[in-house]
Amino acid sequence: MRCAIYGAGSLGTVLGAYLTKGGRSVELINRNKAHVAALRENGAHITGTVDFTVPVTALTPEEMSGEYDIVFLMTKQLHNREVVTFLKPMLSDNGVIVTMQNGIPEPEIAEIVGKEHTVGCVVEWGATLSAPGESTLTSDPDSLSFHMGGMEGVSDEALRSVKEILEIMCPVHYEENLIGARWSKLLINATFSGLGTVVGGLFGDVSEDKDARKVAVRCMKECIDVGHAAGATFTPVQGKDITKLFYYKSAPKRVFAELLLPIAMKKHREIEPSMLQDLRHGKPCEIDAINGVVCKWGQKCGVPTPINDRIVEIVGKQQAGQMPLAKENIRLFDDLL
């Protein structure tokens, strides 16, 4: 069974290293020639909460050939139509694209390759590309997990194969309720990646700052309200029912949610938002595929999303170079509290 990780950047390099270390042959595909060259010459070096180096097979997209049974898609969603169209003729007859992206990318991918070739996977850990050929794992090793599910028509054999491969790295939970799992991850990303980018900090800079926590729990409530209005049933995140823990209808429960945040996010406090990484490297970020999705569904379902609207506005200005990545930006939400 031939496998590739398309978009082997921060997360993909970690995944590729773990799979290769575990004996699975996998090709790491990236457009960054310096990164590919470093992977070829020195192997994938994983640092942070672990430290190991493993030789890997690395290619640029132009060097891909033949057919693949499984392609783990880990690029940004900004160019999904172009990327998935490029990958479509490379899939075997029963091949699948496993999207490990943020937001809710499955419907657009299924439009191109078909539902029977589309698998969704939620990544419950973080990493940062620290140098060519080197990625820093920012989550505790005992907190790593995947949540996956297939769209209609995906064969049981394909799902079993994907699950068995990913289990080489960490536990994999199969989700009958794939969209619910997506909404749960969207809630986490909209809150901690969105606000982390606003304040120019890590997940812990959101969960451990008293002012940022006040905004964060309101962001979470908006996501839950919108998700429920859209018909989604949120799935547990690493065994925890986030809607039960963080949803509130009273001031005391809101305060409880604020106090609980640093405890709940302790093992992931060092995650640097991918959107923040993009902005620091002068690249466009995925704000429209994260907080923008909440806003879009809020408009569609008639649910106000002032916090998420403000996050999209601020990050848009940061991306345009009109606003700094600064802790003080949290004050820009004072009028909404």
N, C-alpha and C positions, 0 to 999 in steps of 0.2 A: 504494500500500500504506500503510494507516493504522497508525501506531505510537504507543504510549504507554509512559511509564515510570511505573508506579504505585508510589508511595512514593519520590518523588524527594527524598530527604534528602541525606546526605553523599555516598554513592556515586552515587545517581541524578542528582544535580545535575551531577556531573562527567561522567557518561556523556551526559546530555542536552546539555551544553555542547559536548562533542566531536562528537556527531552533528550538532548544528545547525551548528557551525562547518564541518563537512565537507559541508554541503549537504543533509542528510537532515531532512525535516520530522518532528518528534516532539513530543508533548504531555507536559509534565512535570506529574504529578498528585501533590498533597500535601494533607493535611488541615490543615497549619499555615498559617493565613490570612496571617500576617505574612510567612512565607517566600514564599508565592505572590505576595503584593503586591510584595515586593522584587524578585522575578524579573521580574514584569511591568514594573515601573517602571525598573529599572536593568540588567536582564539577569542572566545567570549569571556571577558573578565567580569564577574559579578561581585559587587562589593556591597557595603551597607550593613544590613542585619545578617548577611552571610559573606563568605569570601572564598571564591573558587574560580578557576579558569578551566575551560574545556575547549578543545579544537572543534570548530563547526564548519559547515559548508555554507558559504555566503556568495550571493549572486546579485547582480543588478537586474532590473526587469528585462532589459534587452537580452540578457543571457539565458532567460528561461526558455525551455523547449519541451515538447512532448506533452503528456497529459498528467494531471494531478487528481488524486482521489479526494484529498482534503486540502483546502486552502484556508488557513486561519488569517482572516482579514483584520489588520491592526493599524490601518492608515486613518488619517482624519477623514471625516465625512464630507469635507468640502468638495472633493473630487470623486465621490462615489460612483456617479454615473459613468464617468470616463474610465475609472479603475476597474469596475465590475464588468463593463463591456470588454475591456482588454482581457480580463481573466476568463470570460465565458467560454471561448473556444478551447481553452486549456483544460477544462474540466472533463473528466472521464464520463462515460454514460451515466454512472450512478454517483458521480462526484458531487461534493457539497462545498459551498462557501460558508465558513463559520465566522460570522461577524462578531468581533469582540470589541466593537466600537461603543461609544457613549450614545445616549439618546435612545431613539426607537428606530433603528436603521433597517429592520427586516423588510417592511413593506416595499421600500424603493428597490432593494436588492432583488426581492422576489419578482418584481416587475420585469427585471432584466434576464435573470437566469431561471425563473420559475420557483414556485413555492417548494417543489420537491427537491430543490437543490439548495435550500436556504435553512441554515441553522443559526440560532442566536445563542450567544454566550456572554454572561455578565462576569466581569473580572472583579474579584473582591480583594484587590491588593494594589499597591502602587509602586512605581519605579521612576527613576530619573536617568536620562542619558548623560553621564558625567564626562565622557571623552569618547573619541572614536574607538569602537570595540569594547567599551566599558559602560556598564549600566549599574546603577545603585538601587538595590531593593530597599524600599523605605517602609515596608510593613514587617511585623514580627513573623518569623517563619511558621509559627504555630497558628497564625491567623489567616493563612492563605486559603482561598477556595474559589471555585467556579460554580456558576449556576447556568445550566444550559437547557435548551429545548428546541425542538424542530417545528417548522411550519408544516401545514397539511401536505401529506404525500411523501415526506422524507422517510426513507426505509428504516426499519428497526436496525438492520445491519449497519447502516451508516451512523446512526445515533450511538450504537454500541461501540463502534470503532473510535468515534470522536471522544467518547467518555473514557475509554480505556487509555487513549493516548494522553489526555489531559491529566488523568489520575497518576501518571508518572511524576507529575509535579506536586499536586496537592489534591485534597478531596473535591469531588465533583458531585453536585446535586442536580438531579434531573428534574426539570420543572414542567409539569403539564400546563401550568399557568405561566407561559413565557412572557406575555405582556405584563402580567403582574410583577414578575421579576424585573422587567425593564423599568417599570415605574418606580420600584423600590430603589434601583440603582440611580435612576434619574433624580430622585429626591436627594440622595446623598451627594451626587455631583452638582446639582443646582445649588445646594446649600454650601458645601465646603469647597468645591472647585470655583463656583461662582463668587462667593464672598472672599475666598482665599485670594483670588485674582484681584478683586476690588482693593483689598488691603495689602496686596503684595506679599502674602505670607503663606505658611503651611496650613494644613488642616488644623493642627494644634493651635495656630494663632487665631483661628475662628472659635474653636471649642473652648479655649481656656481664657479668652478675654471677655470680661463681663458685658461690655458694650456690644461686642460682636455676637455674643450668645443671644442677646435680646432680638437681634435682627435674624439670626439663624433659625430660631424656633418659629418665627413668623413665616420665614421662607418655607420651612418644612410644612407648616399648616397649609399654606397656599398650595403646595404640591399635592398634598393629600386631598384637599378639597377638589382640586382640578381632576386628579386621577379618579376619584370616586365619581365625579360628574361624568367622566369619560367612560365609565363602566368598568374600570380596572379594580381588581382585588389585589392589594399589595401583598407580596410574599414576604416571609421572614428574611432578615438579613443576618447570616451566620447564626441562625437559631433564635433571633430576637425579633419580636413583633414590633416594628418601629412605629406603626400607627397607634398601637396601644400605649407605647412608651412616651411618644412625643406629641400626639394629638391632644389638643386642649379646647375646652369651651368655657373655662373659668380662669381667673387670675391665679389662684393657688396652683392649678395644674400647669399653667404656663411657667410659673416660677420653678416648679419641680422639674419640668422639662429642661429649663436653662441649667439647673444644677446638675442634671444627669449627663449633659452633653460631654464634658471632659472625661467622665468615666467611660462612656460608651465609645469614645473615639481614641482612647489611650493608646491602643496598639497600632493606630494608623495616624498618629499625631505628626509624624515626620513626612507624610506624603506632600509633595509639592504639586499643586494643581497643574495638569497638562496645559491648560489655557495660559497660566502664568509663565510656564516654560516657553510657550510659543511667543508670547509678547516680549519676553526678555531676549529672544533670538530674532526679533523683528519679523516674525511670521504671523499671518492671520490665524485667529483662534476659532474654536468651535462654539462660541457663545450662542449662535442661532440653533445649534443642534442640542444644546443643553437647556439653559434657562429660557431660550427662545421657544423651545418646544412647550414648556409650561405655559408661557404667555399665549402662544398660538391656540393651545387646547383650552385655555381659560376663556379666550375670546369666543371660541366655537361653542363652549358650553355655558357661557354667561356667568363665569366665575371671575371676580376681580383678582388681579395678580400684581398689586402695586409694588411689592418688594422685588419680585422677579423682573418687572418692567424696569425698575430703577437699576438693578444689576446689569441688565442688557444695555441700558443707556450709558452707565459708567464705563463698562468694559469696552463699549464701542468707542468712547472718547479716548480711553487709554490706548486702544489699538491705533487710533488716528494720531496719537502723540499729543493730544490736547489735555491730558490729565495724567498725573504721576501714579505710580504703583505705591501707595502709601497707606499706612495704618490709619491716618487721620480721615481717610475717605469714609470710614464707618459713620462719621458725623453727618454724612449726606442722606442718612436714613432717619434722622431725628424727627422730621415732620411726619413720618409714617408710623411712628411708634405710639 
